């Protein structure tokens, strides 16, 4: 709908609520639900959201840093509801199971991804195995490595592997916790939050394609222009994907980009004549061109007459 910028040193409690209010007035939005990850939201922001009594939210919780989440929410017994079972093919939705936890009027949703849990466990095992091997050669160099340091503890004048910490970390494998004041079904809360990941992926793609970061501009106007171009690219991508979907094509964006990059045109000089040769249409290119209503040029085109 729009994009906005504000100074980077502005607290999230001011920026978030200010932008929400601007959106409501500018587009006459009645009901608002804020979806944000755990890095964006502070306790002060949550309190302000609660005070308004009008805004709904789905917020990522800090599992390790918040005592209530770590010791009570994750410890609460209950059966998980399967939203997406483990798929049989690569394009199936990621496995997802959810359960709801109520604590003194605060609603939490614990989400679990079986595949991610296996990956988290394997990553931790690899780190611990490397840690044991490094400890044999001395422990001083390990302290500065954050990946290693979290699994270390002091024992006298030496560092040793903290087995209790390793077991404690296993509780978080494949899980994330959400806090919400909505009345949406538990599964819907998790799916709405996962849409945030889609937005973040879009921004990462755009930053990569347009080299948005780092920005070395020195004037506010040029910064706004640069970011607006990135936002415009997101709009164009969304329009293209919508058109493809209307035609029944569910294409991976990475495949679209790869195939379009491989679709090229070459200048050829032959007997004092200038020709343009295009490469073969492969992969998703044909479907993308049709959806964008772009006519493919002829395989060979003569640009100029004999010189």
N, C-alpha and C positions, 0 to 999 in steps of 0.2 A: 504493500500500500504506500509506503513511504520510507525514507531513511533519515535519521537525524544524527548529529554529532554534538559532543559536548567536551569540555576540557577533561583530560585524563586524570586530573587530581581531584575530581568531584566525587564525593561519597555516593555509593550505590543507592542509599536510602533517598537521596535527593533526586538523582537522575531517573531512577526507575519510576517512581510515583509521578514525577513531573511529566515524563514521556507518556505514561498511561493517561494522564488527565488531558494532555494535548490531543492524543488520538481520539479520546471520547468526544471531545468538543469538535474537532475538525471533521470527523466522519460520522458524527451522531450515533456513536456506538452505545447501546444500552447496557448489555452485560459483558463483563470482561473477566477473563481467566488468564492469569499470569503464569507462564511456564518458564522456569529458570533453573540452571544447574547450581550445585552447591557452592561454586566459587563466586557467584554473583550476589548471593543473598546473605545478609547479616541478621543477627537476632533483632537488631533495631528495626530493620526493614519488615520483618515478620510482625513485630508488634504494631508497626504503623499500618500494615495491611489489615491486621485484626481490628484495629481501631476504626477503620473506615466503615466496616460492617457491610460494604457493598462489593468489594473485590474478592474474587475467588482465585485460588492459587494452587499450583502443583510444583513443589520445590524439591530439589535434590537435597538429601540430608547428609551431613558429614558423619559417616559410620564410625570412624575411628576417633574422632575428636569430641563428639557429643556423647556424654556419659549415658544419657537416657537411651539413646539409640543403641549404643554399644552394649550396655549391660541389661537393658530391659526389652527393647523392641526386638533385637536379634535373638534374645533368649526365650521369647514367648513361644510356647508350643502352638501348633496348629497345622492343619492340612493345607497344602498348596493347591490352588486351582490352576489347571493347565490351560494356558491361553493358546500357545502354539506348541505342539509336540515336536520332538526332534524330527527334522525333515529327512526324506530319503534321497533328495537331490540337492545340488549346490545352490539353486535359486529359491529353495524353500525358505520361509521366514525363520529367523533365529529362534531356537527353542525359548519359551518364556513361561514361567509359572509365577503366580502371585498369591499373597495372603495378606489379610488386613489385620492390623493391630490397633486397638484403642487404648489410650493411656490418658486418663483424667480429661476426657473431652478432646484430646488431640488425636487426629487420625493419621496413621502411618500405613504405607503399603510396602511390604517387602517383596522385591522382585528377584527371581533366580533364573539364570541362564546356564543350562547344563554344560554346553560346549565351552562357555567362558570359564566355568568352574574348573574344568579339566585343564584348560590353558593356564589359568592362574596357578594351579597346583604344579604343573610341569615347569613353569617359569621359576617358581620358588625352589623346587628341587634342583634345578640347574644352578641357581645362585648359591644355594647351600653347599652343593657339591664343589663348586668352584671355591667357595669360602674355605672349606676344609682343606682343599689343596693349597690355597694361598697361606693359610695359617702355618702350614708345615715349613714355609720359607720365611716366616716372620710376620708379625701382625701390625707393625707401625703404618705400613702403606695402606691398610684397609680402612683406617678411621675416617679418612676424607672421602671415601666412596659411600654415598648415601644408600645405594642398593645393598651393600654389604653391612653397613653400620647398623641398620635396623635389626639385624639378626645377631649382633654381638653384645656381650656383656663382659664386665671386668671380673677377673678372678685373681686376686692378689695383684701382681704387677703385670699380668698378661690379659689378653683378650681371648675369650672362648665363645663358642657358638651357644646362643641362648635357645635351648630346645623348647622352653615354655613359650617364648615369643613365636617360634615357628608354629607350634600347635595353635596358638591364639590367632595367628594370621589366617589359618585354614578356615576359620569361621566366616571370613569375608569372601571366600572364593565364589565367584560367579554371582555375587549379590550386589544390589544397590537398594537404597531405602528412600522412599518419597514421603513427604509430608503434604497434606492437602486439607482444605476446608470445603472442598466440593462435595456434592452428593452423587457424583458419577459412580457407576459400578467400578469395583476394584480393578478389573481387567482394563477398563477404559482409561483409568488414571495412568496405568503403566504405558499404554499405547500412545496416549497424548504426550507423555514425557519423551517417548522414543522419537516422536516427530521433531523434538528439539535437536536430537542428534542429526536428523536429516538436514535441518537448517544449518547447523554447524559444518556439516560436510559440504554443503553448497558454498559456504563462505570460504572454506579451505580450498575448494576447487577453483573458485574465482580468484583468490589471492595467488594461486599458482599460475593460472592462465594469464592474468593481467599483471603479475608481479606487483600486487598491491603493497606487499611488505618487502623490505622496509620502505617507508615513505620519507623522502628527504626534503619535502617541500618546506618552505619557510613562511608562507603566507596562508592564512586561513582559507582564502578563496581557492587556492590551488589544491589544498587538502580536501576541501569539500568536493571539488570537481573530480579528483581522483577516486574518492570513495563513491561518488555518484555513478561514475562509470562502472565500478564494480557492482553496484546495486542494479544498474541497468542490465548488466550481463546476466544477473540472476533472473531478472524478469524475462529476458529473452530465452533463457534456458527453460524456465517454467512453461512459457508459451509453446516452445518446441516439443517438450515432453507431453504436454496436454494434447497437442495435435497428433502426436504419435499414438497416444493412448486412444484417442477417438478412432483411429484406424486399426485398433487392435494390436498395436506393437508395444510390447513391454521390453524396452531395450536398456541395457546397462550404459550409464553415462560414460564410463571409461572406454567402452567399446566404440561409442559414437565418436568420442574425441580421437581415439586411435585411428579409426577408419578415415575420418575427415583429414587428419594430418597426413595420411598416406595417399590421399587423393590429390594429385598434383598436375600441373600443366607446364610444358617445357617449350622453350623457344628453339626452333630449328632453322638453320639457313641451308638451303639446297638449291644449287644452280641459280644463285642470285635472287632466290625467292625466300620469303619469310613465312614460316608456318608455326602454328601452335598445335602441339600434340598433348592430349590429356591422357592420364593413366586410366587403367581399367577400373570400373566401378566394382568395389568389393565390399563384403560385409554389410554394414548397416547403411552405407552411403545412399543407395537407391531409395530406401524407405525414408531417410532423412530429407533428401531432396524433394520427394513427393510431398511429404508433410509440410515442408517450408514453401511449397509451390514454386520451386526453382527449377527451371528447365536445364537439363544437362547440355553442355555444348557438344558439338560434333567431335568425333575422335580426332579428326584432322581438320584444321582450318587455315586457309591461306589469308594472311593479314595484309600483305602488300603485294602490288603487282611487280613485275620484273623491273629491277633497278637498272 
